C-alpha cells in the first residue's frame, strides 16, 4: 500500500497513533486537525488519507475510530469499546508495540488516559507517560498560552519522532515539554479557584460557565471531577475560536458512575459528537443559552436552568 497522509487529533492518542502508523510505514506525513472540521465538511479527507479518531467519511484509505459512524465501509476500523485508537491500530495490523520499537508503557498509558482510568493523584500530580498526556490534551487549555518557545502543533510534530527513539525521561526533559509541565503545575491553584467560583450544580451535573472569564487557567480536564466527586457529569461552556461561537463540552465523571449515558449520542442532537464518555458541540452565541438549557434538561438534572 502506498504511504498515506495521516489526519488525526492533536492529543495523546493521536500522537501514539502517528508513532505506530509511521513505524508500520502506513503513513509518511501527518496533519493534526479538528474533528469539528471533518464533521462540518470544512475538511474532506480523501483516498490518500488515513484518519484516526475522527468522524468516518467515505473514500478514505483507512479510518480508525472509537466514535460510532453512520453507515459502513470496508475501509473503516471502528470499535467504540476499544481502549484507544492506538490499541485499535495494533489489533488491526496484529502487531505489538515492542515489535515496532515503541515503548509498551506508552501505549498502556494511552489506554489508561483515554479510558479515564485514573485516580485523584493521577489528576492532581500525573507522572510518567501520563504527564505527557496532561500537556498534550487540548482540553488542558495550554494551547491558549502563547509564551512557549514553540507552538503546540510544532511540538506534537517533533514528539512523533522523539517519543519513538528516546526514553520517557529524555522526552520529559525536553525543554519544550518541561516548560509546559511547569506551566500546568503552576496554574493548578488558580484553576481550582476558578472552577469552584464558576461552577453551579444542577442535580448530577456540575456546570462550569467560563464565558465571563478574561483568562481561563490551564488545568487537567479531570480536575472538575476531583473537586466535585459526587457529580456524574461535568458541562463546561466557553467561547470558541475568536469568540465566533460557543463550545459546550460534556463529560462523564471518572470518579462517579455515569449511569451508562452515551454522551456522543446525546450531543449529536445538538450538532456535536464525541465518544461514549465525552464530547462537545459548537453552537452560535445567540443560541447558546437555549441549547445549554435543553442539554441540562436532557441530562435529567432536576429542574434545568432558566433561559436567558
PAVO-14838 format. One record per residue (C-alpha): z, y, x. Coordinates in pm, 1 decimal. Layout:
BEGIN
+----------+----------+----------+
:        z :        y :        x :
+----------+----------+----------+
:        Z :        Y :        X :
...
+----------+----------+----------+
This chain:
BEGIN
+----------+----------+----------+
:        z :        y :        x :
+----------+----------+----------+
:      0.0 :      0.0 :      0.0 :
:    -92.5 :    341.4 :    145.0 :
:    209.7 :    554.4 :    216.1 :
:    302.1 :    791.4 :    -63.6 :
:    487.4 :   1113.8 :   -117.0 :
:    842.9 :   1072.6 :   -243.3 :
:    975.0 :   1303.0 :   -514.0 :
:   1349.1 :   1286.6 :   -573.5 :
:   1658.2 :   1495.9 :   -635.2 :
:   1837.6 :   1674.4 :   -352.9 :
:   2154.9 :   1469.2 :   -376.5 :
:   2330.3 :   1178.0 :   -204.2 :
:   2134.0 :    910.9 :   -394.7 :
:   1808.1 :   1093.3 :   -326.5 :
:   1895.6 :   1119.2 :     41.5 :
:   1973.9 :    747.8 :     71.5 :
:   1662.3 :    655.5 :   -127.3 :
:   1444.8 :    863.2 :    106.5 :
:   1601.4 :    689.6 :    407.8 :
:   1530.6 :    345.4 :    259.5 :
:   1174.1 :    418.8 :    147.3 :
:   1081.5 :    564.8 :    484.8 :
:   1231.2 :    259.5 :    657.3 :
:   1022.1 :     42.7 :    424.0 :
:    712.2 :    251.1 :    518.4 :
:    652.3 :    316.2 :    148.8 :
:    665.9 :    693.4 :    197.9 :
:    593.6 :    922.2 :    490.6 :
:    674.7 :   1257.5 :    331.8 :
:    906.0 :   1377.2 :     60.5 :
:    995.7 :   1671.0 :   -159.6 :
:   1327.3 :   1737.9 :   -328.4 :
:   1264.3 :   1856.2 :   -683.1 :
:   1439.7 :   1929.7 :  -1012.6 :
:   1439.5 :   1671.3 :  -1291.8 :
:   1400.7 :   1951.5 :  -1547.3 :
:   1066.6 :   2049.5 :  -1390.2 :
:    935.0 :   1696.0 :  -1440.5 :
:   1078.3 :   1673.0 :  -1789.8 :
:    913.6 :   2002.9 :  -1894.0 :
:    578.2 :   1919.9 :  -1734.2 :
:    604.2 :   2202.4 :  -1480.9 :
:    579.5 :   1936.8 :  -1209.4 :
:    337.7 :   1649.1 :  -1267.0 :
:    373.0 :   1352.1 :  -1026.8 :
:     51.4 :   1157.6 :   -974.6 :
:    -94.3 :    833.6 :   -830.5 :
:      2.6 :    928.4 :   -476.6 :
:    368.0 :    974.3 :   -563.3 :
:    680.3 :    762.3 :   -576.9 :
:    958.1 :    913.4 :   -788.3 :
:   1328.5 :    836.5 :   -762.2 :
:   1597.5 :    937.0 :  -1010.3 :
:   1353.7 :   1147.7 :  -1211.1 :
:   1209.9 :   1107.2 :  -1562.7 :
:    939.1 :    840.4 :  -1553.6 :
:    583.6 :    963.1 :  -1604.2 :
:    250.2 :    786.9 :  -1628.2 :
:     17.6 :    732.8 :  -1332.1 :
:    275.1 :    734.0 :  -1050.1 :
:    253.4 :    465.5 :   -782.8 :
:    618.5 :    367.4 :   -836.6 :
:    914.8 :    512.0 :  -1023.4 :
:   1278.6 :    413.8 :   -969.1 :
:   1515.3 :    535.4 :  -1236.5 :
:   1857.1 :    476.7 :  -1385.8 :
:   1759.8 :    701.7 :  -1675.7 :
:   1610.9 :    526.7 :  -1979.5 :
:   1238.8 :    602.1 :  -2001.1 :
:   1020.4 :    637.1 :  -2308.6 :
:    753.8 :    368.0 :  -2300.3 :
:    688.7 :    105.9 :  -2035.7 :
:    479.1 :     68.1 :  -1722.1 :
:    442.3 :   -195.6 :  -1452.7 :
:    499.0 :     85.8 :  -1202.6 :
:    841.6 :    172.9 :  -1342.5 :
:   1153.2 :      8.9 :  -1199.6 :
:   1419.6 :    107.6 :  -1449.4 :
:   1775.9 :    -18.2 :  -1477.6 :
:   2040.8 :    207.6 :  -1635.8 :
:   2306.0 :    -39.8 :  -1518.8 :
:   2206.7 :    -20.5 :  -1150.8 :
:   2483.0 :    113.6 :   -924.8 :
:   2240.7 :    368.8 :   -778.1 :
:   1870.0 :    423.4 :   -727.4 :
:   1918.4 :    339.3 :   -360.6 :
:   2055.7 :     -1.6 :   -460.8 :
:   1770.8 :    -39.6 :   -711.4 :
:   1522.5 :     10.3 :   -427.5 :
:   1692.9 :   -258.2 :   -217.6 :
:   1682.2 :   -501.0 :   -508.8 :
:   1318.0 :   -429.3 :   -592.8 :
:   1199.3 :   -491.4 :   -237.4 :
:   1455.0 :   -771.1 :   -183.7 :
:   1592.6 :   -618.3 :    134.5 :
:   1938.0 :   -542.1 :    267.7 :
:   2031.1 :   -204.6 :    417.9 :
:   2120.8 :   -364.2 :    752.5 :
:   1780.5 :   -534.3 :    761.6 :
:   1627.6 :   -187.0 :    757.4 :
:   1864.9 :    -46.5 :   1016.4 :
:   2060.0 :    150.2 :    757.1 :
:   2440.5 :    160.6 :    755.1 :
:   2565.7 :    -69.4 :    479.0 :
:   2863.5 :    162.9 :    426.5 :
:   2624.0 :    446.4 :    343.7 :
:   2464.4 :    258.3 :     53.1 :
:   2805.0 :    132.4 :    -63.2 :
:   2927.9 :    493.8 :    -69.2 :
:   2621.7 :    599.1 :   -270.7 :
:   2701.3 :    327.7 :   -528.0 :
:   3062.4 :    445.9 :   -540.9 :
:   2967.6 :    812.3 :   -577.9 :
:   2703.7 :    753.5 :   -846.0 :
:   2946.0 :    538.5 :  -1047.2 :
:   3223.5 :    794.4 :  -1006.9 :
:   3439.9 :    508.3 :   -881.0 :
:   3680.7 :    748.8 :   -714.3 :
:   4049.7 :    813.8 :   -701.6 :
:   4211.1 :   1156.2 :   -720.3 :
:   4245.9 :   1154.7 :   -340.6 :
:   3869.6 :   1093.6 :   -306.7 :
:   3808.1 :   1405.6 :   -516.2 :
:   4062.6 :   1633.5 :   -351.6 :
:   4011.4 :   1512.5 :      5.3 :
:   3694.6 :   1299.9 :     42.1 :
:   3647.6 :   1105.5 :    363.6 :
:   3368.0 :    914.9 :    538.1 :
:   3028.0 :    899.2 :    372.4 :
:   3189.7 :   1031.7 :     52.1 :
:   3237.4 :   1360.2 :    235.6 :
:   2860.8 :   1379.3 :    281.4 :
:   2821.9 :   1312.3 :    -90.8 :
:   3056.5 :   1602.0 :   -166.5 :
:   2849.6 :   1854.8 :     27.5 :
:   2506.0 :   1727.6 :    -83.1 :
:   2597.7 :   1722.4 :   -452.1 :
:   2402.7 :   2001.7 :   -620.9 :
:   2685.3 :   2031.3 :   -873.7 :
:   2927.1 :   2138.5 :   -600.0 :
:   2786.5 :   2490.8 :   -607.1 :
:   2741.4 :   2511.0 :   -230.4 :
:   2377.4 :   2595.6 :   -294.6 :
:   2488.0 :   2933.4 :   -430.8 :
:   2621.4 :   3030.5 :    -87.6 :
:   2374.6 :   3196.8 :    146.6 :
:   2565.4 :   3236.6 :    472.0 :
:   2477.8 :   2893.9 :    612.2 :
:   2263.8 :   2870.7 :    925.1 :
:   2003.7 :   2658.5 :    740.5 :
:   1932.3 :   2620.6 :    370.4 :
:   2031.7 :   2315.0 :    168.2 :
:   1679.5 :   2172.4 :    141.8 :
:   1621.7 :   2210.8 :    515.9 :
:   1948.7 :   2028.7 :    582.1 :
:   1858.1 :   1749.4 :    340.3 :
:   1525.4 :   1702.0 :    517.8 :
:   1696.8 :   1680.8 :    854.8 :
:   1955.4 :   1435.4 :    723.5 :
:   1692.1 :   1182.9 :    612.5 :
:   1607.2 :   1111.7 :    975.4 :
:   1951.6 :   1181.6 :   1120.8 :
:   2151.6 :    950.2 :    891.8 :
:   1931.7 :    654.9 :    977.3 :
:   1957.1 :    693.6 :   1353.8 :
:   2311.7 :    821.9 :   1401.7 :
:   2667.4 :    716.1 :   1325.7 :
:   2876.6 :    860.5 :   1045.5 :
:   3087.0 :   1051.9 :   1297.6 :
:   2776.1 :   1206.6 :   1452.0 :
:   2645.6 :   1306.0 :   1109.0 :
:   2972.9 :   1473.5 :   1005.3 :
:   2990.2 :   1658.2 :   1337.2 :
:   2650.7 :   1819.6 :   1290.4 :
:   2717.9 :   2197.0 :   1280.3 :
:   2521.5 :   2237.6 :    955.4 :
:   2726.8 :   1963.5 :    791.3 :
:   3059.9 :   2077.2 :    936.0 :
:   3021.3 :   2434.3 :    810.2 :
:   2960.3 :   2310.7 :    457.0 :
:   3264.2 :   2082.8 :    473.8 :
:   3471.0 :   2381.1 :    584.0 :
:   3330.6 :   2597.4 :    303.4 :
:   3400.8 :   2336.6 :     34.9 :
:   3754.6 :   2269.6 :    152.4 :
:   3826.0 :   2638.6 :    198.9 :
:   3722.4 :   2719.8 :   -158.3 :
:   3926.4 :   2448.6 :   -329.8 :
:   4230.0 :   2661.8 :   -416.8 :
:   4012.8 :   2936.3 :   -567.2 :
:   3807.1 :   2678.7 :   -757.1 :
:   4119.2 :   2520.7 :   -906.1 :
:   4242.8 :   2860.8 :  -1025.6 :
:   3902.7 :   2945.7 :  -1171.4 :
:   3866.7 :   2620.7 :  -1363.8 :
:   4217.1 :   2645.8 :  -1507.9 :
:   4158.5 :   3008.2 :  -1609.4 :
:   3816.9 :   2946.9 :  -1769.6 :
:   3897.9 :   2617.0 :  -1941.7 :
:   3961.0 :   2558.1 :  -2310.2 :
:   4039.9 :   2218.3 :  -2454.3 :
:   3866.0 :   2100.9 :  -2771.1 :
:   4002.7 :   1761.8 :  -2866.5 :
:   3892.8 :   1517.5 :  -2595.7 :
:   3665.4 :   1769.5 :  -2425.5 :
:   3754.4 :   2041.9 :  -2176.6 :
:   3507.5 :   2331.0 :  -2190.4 :
:   3471.1 :   2539.0 :  -1874.2 :
:   3270.1 :   2852.5 :  -1954.2 :
:   3174.0 :   3027.0 :  -1631.0 :
:   2927.6 :   3279.6 :  -1767.7 :
:   3168.4 :   3572.9 :  -1728.8 :
:   3247.3 :   3490.2 :  -1366.1 :
:   3095.0 :   3712.2 :  -1097.8 :
:   3139.5 :   3431.6 :   -843.1 :
:   3157.4 :   3058.5 :   -913.1 :
:   3356.4 :   2892.5 :   -638.0 :
:   3216.1 :   2566.5 :   -498.0 :
:   3408.0 :   2251.8 :   -585.9 :
:   3370.3 :   1881.1 :   -647.6 :
:   3211.3 :   1812.8 :   -984.3 :
:   3510.0 :   1585.0 :  -1049.7 :
:   3779.6 :   1846.0 :   -984.0 :
:   3796.2 :   1932.3 :  -1354.1 :
:   3883.9 :   1570.2 :  -1435.7 :
:   4164.5 :   1572.6 :  -1179.1 :
:   4300.8 :   1892.2 :  -1337.4 :
:   4265.4 :   1762.3 :  -1696.2 :
:   4326.9 :   1386.6 :  -1665.6 :
:   4365.4 :   1336.6 :  -2042.4 :
:   4019.6 :   1477.7 :  -2125.8 :
:   3744.0 :   1222.7 :  -2184.6 :
:   3462.8 :   1476.5 :  -2139.1 :
:   3401.4 :   1796.8 :  -1945.5 :
:   3140.0 :   2050.1 :  -2052.9 :
:   3052.2 :   2325.8 :  -1806.5 :
:   2849.5 :   2630.1 :  -1911.5 :
:   2688.1 :   2865.0 :  -1661.6 :
:   2377.6 :   3076.5 :  -1608.1 :
:   2058.1 :   2908.3 :  -1493.1 :
:   1834.7 :   3032.2 :  -1214.7 :
:   1839.5 :   3413.8 :  -1201.2 :
:   2012.1 :   3417.9 :  -1539.1 :
:   1688.6 :   3320.3 :  -1715.0 :
:   1861.1 :   3058.7 :  -1930.8 :
:   2193.1 :   2883.5 :  -1983.8 :
:   2287.7 :   2541.9 :  -1846.6 :
:   2519.6 :   2308.2 :  -2034.3 :
:   2636.6 :   2022.4 :  -1809.4 :
:   2826.2 :   1739.8 :  -1976.6 :
:   3005.3 :   1451.2 :  -1811.0 :
:   3236.8 :   1164.6 :  -1895.3 :
:   3566.7 :   1165.0 :  -1711.6 :
:   3601.7 :    923.9 :  -1421.5 :
:   3976.4 :    904.9 :  -1486.4 :
:   3996.3 :    871.9 :  -1866.6 :
:   3789.6 :    625.0 :  -2074.0 :
:   3477.2 :    791.7 :  -2210.3 :
:   3458.7 :    585.7 :  -2526.2 :
:   3118.5 :    448.3 :  -2426.6 :
:   2936.6 :    764.3 :  -2538.4 :
:   2585.9 :    784.7 :  -2390.5 :
:   2567.6 :   1137.7 :  -2253.6 :
:   2193.2 :   1126.8 :  -2183.4 :
:   2113.5 :   1014.1 :  -2538.1 :
:   2326.2 :   1295.6 :  -2677.7 :
:   2166.1 :   1562.2 :  -2459.5 :
:   1812.0 :   1459.0 :  -2549.2 :
:   1883.8 :   1610.4 :  -2890.7 :
:   1906.0 :   1946.4 :  -2715.4 :
:   1604.3 :   1905.9 :  -2487.7 :
:   1802.0 :   1772.6 :  -2191.0 :
:   1869.1 :   1436.9 :  -2035.4 :
:   2051.3 :   1260.3 :  -1756.7 :
:   2237.9 :    932.7 :  -1727.7 :
:   2483.6 :    740.6 :  -1938.3 :
:   2782.2 :    924.5 :  -1793.2 :
:   2642.9 :   1268.3 :  -1709.0 :
:   2357.3 :   1503.1 :  -1784.5 :
:   2258.1 :   1856.2 :  -1872.1 :
:   2033.0 :   2069.0 :  -2084.7 :
:   1892.1 :   2417.2 :  -2038.9 :
:   1867.6 :   2645.3 :  -2339.3 :
:   1774.6 :   3006.4 :  -2399.8 :
:   2053.6 :   3256.7 :  -2355.4 :
:   2013.7 :   3367.2 :  -2716.5 :
:   2066.2 :   3013.0 :  -2847.0 :
:   2336.0 :   2908.7 :  -2600.5 :
:   2645.3 :   2965.1 :  -2814.4 :
:   2492.6 :   2792.2 :  -3115.8 :
:   2385.3 :   2491.0 :  -2907.3 :
:   2727.7 :   2485.3 :  -2743.8 :
:   2898.6 :   2470.7 :  -3082.1 :
:   2666.2 :   2192.9 :  -3202.8 :
:   2724.7 :   1995.2 :  -2885.7 :
:   3101.0 :   2018.9 :  -2920.0 :
:   3076.9 :   1907.8 :  -3282.1 :
:   2859.4 :   1613.7 :  -3172.8 :
:   3138.8 :   1507.5 :  -2939.1 :
:   3375.5 :   1492.7 :  -3239.8 :
:   3616.8 :   1726.4 :  -3065.6 :
:   3804.2 :   1801.9 :  -3382.5 :
:   3705.6 :   2142.6 :  -3509.5 :
:   3432.4 :   2252.4 :  -3269.0 :
:   3421.3 :   2622.3 :  -3189.6 :
:   3331.5 :   2936.1 :  -3378.3 :
:   2975.8 :   3058.7 :  -3341.5 :
:   2939.9 :   3391.9 :  -3162.6 :
+----------+----------+----------+
